[in-house]
Structure formats: C-alpha cells, structure tokens
C-alpha cells in the first residue's frame, strides 16, 4: 500500500514539474518609431546640397555601422548617409574613367568597402569615403548578368544572376541563386529556374529572392499562386520549407482601374496585375527573424509582413500607406526600416523593436 502511495506521489511530482516547464507563448508586437526623413530633392524648404541630392533607384545597401548606401540614377554614384541621416560621401560616378562606372550592374557592401559590378567584367572597390582602391577582373562571360549580390562571409558571396543558354531550343534564360568566391567564380547553384527568352518579362515572378541570417539562407520567388520559402544552411544544404496555404486573389475593380491608368504604355501589364502576389520579398531583421512581405503599399494597400522565427510564424505586421495609389514606395529592412518614396525621392527611416504585446485592461 505504501509503495502505491509513493508511486502516486512520484507521478504527481513529475506531472507538476512538467507543467512548470511548459511555457505559455508570449504574444509579440512590432513597435515602430519614425526617426528621420532623408530628402533627395533640393528645394527652398530644406538645406540639401547638390552633391547630397539623389534620384532613387532600387539599388541600396546598409552596413553594420548604420551607413545607408543609395545609388543615384542621375549621376550614377553611390550616395552614402550616416546613421543620423546626414550626407557622408559619394562613391564613384557614371563615366569612362578608371575610377568611374561605365555600365552599372549591381553593388554590395562589406565592412567599410563598397564593391560595384561594372560592365560585366570588373568589380571595382571603394572605401565608403569614396576613395578608389582597386579593380578585380571577374570570370563570368557576356551571357551572365549579376542582378543582386551580398556577402555571406569573408570569403563567400551569395548572388542572384541570369545566364543565357543559347544552345537550347527554345533559347532559355536560367534564373539562379548561387554561391561565389570573392572573384565571382561560381562555386554552387542553390536553386535555378529556366524561362523562355521570348517571355523574359515574366522573369519577375520566377527570379529568386533571398535573405540570410546567422543560421540559414532563405530562398523563395515572387509568385501569384504559391507561398513557399526554402531554408538552406550556409554551406547550401537544404533543410526544410515554410509553406503557407494561399488562394490566388484578383485585384478589385477599383485597383484594376488605378493599375490600368498607371501602366499605360506597358503591353504586358495584365501579366503583372491580374492576380496579387502571394509574397513580394523576404528580408531578415536585426533579431535574425525572417520578414515575408505580403503586400507592397501600392494601389491603396498597406505594406504587410509575416514574421518568422525559423519556420514558426510569430506575428504579422502592417505599415499603413493607404494613401498611395501608384507604384512609388518600397521597403528595405535591416537594423532599421527604410521606406523609399520614388515619386518624391525621399526615404523615411524607422527604428523598430519586437517586444511582448501589452494586454488590454478590461473596463469596469
């Protein structure tokens, strides 16, 4: 009898210990504070110098010290701004000189150095101060185009490229996410998607989008019918997938009307704007979380995100930009949130934290 009582007491103790170990999930929230606006157009209401002005493009980067790098469409230079939003320097410019950029492809930053891909044949290195360092001959041919590149570590680059396969019938363009050494020699293809050269305008929906944290390479594509992100180790080994059910959604009549007006002259606009995208882009934040951008703030929508810790969805977040009815805004995420307004050539800069949500106190 004593042994039965002892066993019952022991079982109860184990049960209580296990209950104590159970963690109740904490509801999280994103708290955002606007810090500043970087203006790109000099006028009578601001003190912007001519050298600090810019016409926005989609080529941007940041570094771990908080510097922001923005390519200026007008001059071809990379404009650098410090953490306070103050103009810091201009890196290179468009031109034929040895320290200029003849045909800009893309660029990336690593530590205090800017690496610019020029004319499919060189990587030109500059300090963020604008000082020219050197040029590296790169080993890809005229059929390879670098679209986006970032540094995975001291010795490895991660890049999105397109390569032309002219020997195939029909002629195909391979949209690849691959690893490279510092001389841009390809060491591994992580994923690839072929597309017929005749419908290259549809590549927007097939080219890989990617992000990196300390554990994984995240890879996906813009899609109107699939929400899927693949996780790889930094050595390129597949780990698992994040898959979210998604039913294709058409634009509303009002959205379609706005789109048609904004896309006059684009013969392929129906290929882009009949159905909404399941996801637009992916980024990782200062905590290592993955942000999946679900909508982009265009045509009256909010800018909305699903936020994951590894493969676990931990919260959703939306930035309200309902007044925007044209394709003018997009978001870049790093240690801060940067919202780029292409119509007005300005950048809104936000700080953010992810913290436990405050519980609502019930009324009397």
N, C-alpha and C positions, 0 to 999 in steps of 0.2 A: 504493500500500500504506500509506504514511504517512497519507494522508487518511482511509483506512478506520479505521486505529487511532485517529486523532484524533477521528473521529465516534463511535467506540465509547466512547472515554474521556469525551467530552462527554455522551453519552447516560447513561453510568453516573453522572456527576456530577449531572445533572438528576434522575435517579432517587433518588439519595441525599438531595438537597436536599428533594425532595418527601416522602420518608419522614420526614425530620426535622421537617417541618411537620405531619405527621399527629399529632393529639392523641388520646391514649388517654382515653376517657371516664372521669371520676372518679366512683366510687360515693359517693353522698351519704347522709347520715343527719340526722334531726332530733334534736337534743339538747334536752331539756326539763327545767327546774328549777322546782319549786314555790317561789314567793316568799312568798305570804301567803294568808289567807282573810279575806274581808270578811263579817262576820256581820250579819244583818238583824234577828235576834230578840233583844231584851234578855233576859238571864236571870242567874242567880246566878254563872255561870261566866265572864261577860265584863263589860266596862265600857261597854257601848253605851248612849249617851244616847237618850232618846226621839226627839229630832229626827234622829238618825242612823239610826234603825230604818227598815226598808222591807219591804213585801210585793212580791215580784218580779213584774214583767210582762215582756213581750218587747220593750219599747221601751228600747233602750240606745244609747249612743254613746261615742266617745272622741275626744280631740283630740291634736294633735301634741306637746303638753306633758305627755301622760301622764295627764290627768284622765279619770276614768270617770264617766259620767252614766247614772243608773238611774231610771226612772220608778217611783214608789211607788204601788201600787194603792190603798192605804188613804187617803192624803192628797191624791193627785193631783199631788204635787210632783215635781220632778226632783232627786234626791239626787246630790250631787257629791262624789267621793272623789279625793284626790290620789294621786300615784304610789306613795306609801308605804302606801296603803290607808286613810288617815285621813279621817274625815268633814271636808268642807271647807265646804259650804253646802247650802241648799235653795233651789231656783228655783221660784217661784210655788206655787200650790196650787189645788185644786178650789174653785170658788165663782163668785159673780155679780159680784164687784168688777172694776174696770177692769184691775187687775194680776193677776187670777186667771184660771183656765181654766174656762170654762163647759162645754165639750164637747171633750175632748182627741181630736185625730185622729192626729197623729204629731209628731215633732220631729227637728231635726238641729242639729249644732254646726258652727261655723266660727270658727277662731281662738279668741278668748275669749268668744264670744257664743253664746247658746242661742236658737234660733228654734222656737217652738211654734205648731203649727197648731190654731186654736181655732174650733170651731163652723162649719167650712166657709166662714168668711168673713174671718178675720183671721190674720195671722202676728204673734205677739207676741214682741218681742225683749227679752232679758235678758242682763246680764253673768253670767258664771259665778259671781260673788259673790252673785247673787240680785237685784241692782239692776235694776229695771224701766227700759227705755229708751224703747220706743215700740211702736206697732202699725201694721201695713200692711194696708190693705184688699186682698183678693185677688179675682181676676177670674173665678173659676170658679163654676158655678151649683150648685143643690141636688142635681143628678144626678151630680156628680163627687165622689169620695171619695179623698183622698190617703192612701195606705197605707204608703209608705216614701219618704223623701226624703234626698238627700245633696248636698253642694256639690261640683260638678265643678271649678269655679274661682271667681274673684272675682265673675263676672257670670252664671254659669250653674248651674242646679240640675238634678239627674237624679232622676226620681221614678217610682214605681210607683203608678198610680191605677186606679180603676174608674169607668167612665162608663155611665150608663143610656141606652140607645137605645129610648125608649118608642114611637117611630113604626114600629118594625119589628114583624113578625109571624112567629114569636112575639117577645115582648119580649126583647131581648138586653142583656147587660152586656159591655162591652168592657174587657178587662184589658190595660192599656197600660204600656209603658215609654217615657217621653218626656222631652224636654229642656224646661226652663222658664227664663224670666228670673227676676230676684230678686223680682218681684211675682207670681210663679207664673202668668205668662202662657205658655201652651204655644207653643213655637217649632218643635218637631219630634217626630213619633212615630217611635220607633226600631223597635218591634215591638208588635203587638197580637194579642189572641186573644179572639174573641167566645164567650160562653157563654149558654145559655138561662137566663133568670131563674129558671125552675122548678127547676133543678138547681144553684143557686148554691153549695150546699155542696161541689160538686166543684171549685170555683174554686181550691182549694189546689193541685190538680195542673196548673193552667193559668196561674196568675198568674206574671209574670216574676220571677226572682231575678237580681240583678245585682251586679257588683263593678267596681272601677276601679283601674288603676294609672297610671303616667305616660304610657303609650303607648296603652292600649286601654280601651274599655268592654266588659266581658264580660257576656253575657246568656244566660239559659237558663230552664228551668222545671222544677219538680218533676215527675217522670214515673216511671211504673212499667214503661215499655217502651222508653224512649229515653234515651240518654246523649249529649247534644249541647249544645255551648256555642258561641255565635256571638261573633266578635270584631269590634268596630267601632272606628273612630278616634274621637277626642273630638268631631269635627265630625259624627259619626253615619254615616259611610260604612262599609258592610260590607266586611270584609277577608277573612275565612275562617272555617272551622268547626273545632272539635275534636269528633271523633266517635269514640266507643268502642263496640265491639260489646257488647250487653247482652241476655241472655236473661231474660225475666220469671221471678222466683223467688217462690214462695209461702212464707208463714210456716209454720214447723213446727207440728205438733200442739200441742206444749208452748207455743210462742209464742202460738198462736191461743187457747189456754186462758187464758193470762195477759191477753191483749188483751181477751177477752170479759168477764173479770171487771172490768178497769179501765175498760171502756167501757159499763158497764151504764147504761141510760137513753139511750144515743145510738142513734137509729134508723138512722143512716147508717154505723155503724161498719164494716160489710162493704165499703162503698165505699172506705174508707181502708185497711183492714187485711187485705185478701185477698192482695194481692201487695206485696212490698217495693219501695221506691223505687229507681230507678236512681241518682238523686242527690237530696240533700236541700237543699243550699245551696251557694253559691260565695262565696269571700272572697279578698282579696289581702292579702299579708303585708308586712312591713317591707322585704323584699328586692324587692318587685314581683312575686313568684311568685303564681300562681293556685292556691288550695286548693279542690278539689272534694270536698265532704263526702258520702261514700258511705253512711254509716250514722250513727245519732244517739245511740247509747248507751242506747236504750230497749229494754225487754223482753229484757234479757240480752246485748245486742250491744255490741261495742266502738264507740268513736267513731273512724271511719276516714276517711282522706283520700287522694286522688290529688293530687300536687303538680306543677304545670306551669311551665316557663319558656317563655312564649309558648304555642305549641301542642305543645311537646315535654314528654312525661311524664318527670320526672327522678327521682321516688321516690314511695313510698307510706308512710303513717304511720298508726299506730293508738294511741289512748289507751284503756287498759283500764278499763272501768267495768262489768264483767260482773255486779257485784252489783246493778245497777239493774234493776228489773223493772216500773217504772212510767214514765209519761211525765213525768219530773221534771227532766231535765237537757237543756241545750242549750249550744252553743259560740258564742262571739263572738271573732273573730280580728282583731287589729290589730297594734300593736307588741308586744303580749303576747297570750297565750291566756287567755280568761276562760271558765270553765265554771260555768254558772248552775244551781244546785240549787233548783228551785222548791218542792220538798216542804219543805225546811228553811230557805228564804230565806237562802241564803248563796252566796258567789261565791269560787271557787278561782282564784287568779291565778298564771300560769306565765310565766316567761321562756323563750325558745327561740332556738336558733341552727340554721342549716343548714350543715353542715360535712362535709369528707371523712370517710367511714366508716373506722374503724380496722380494719385487716386482722387476721384471726385468725392467730396464730403457730402453725404446726403443732407438735404434740407430738413428743417424742423417739421 
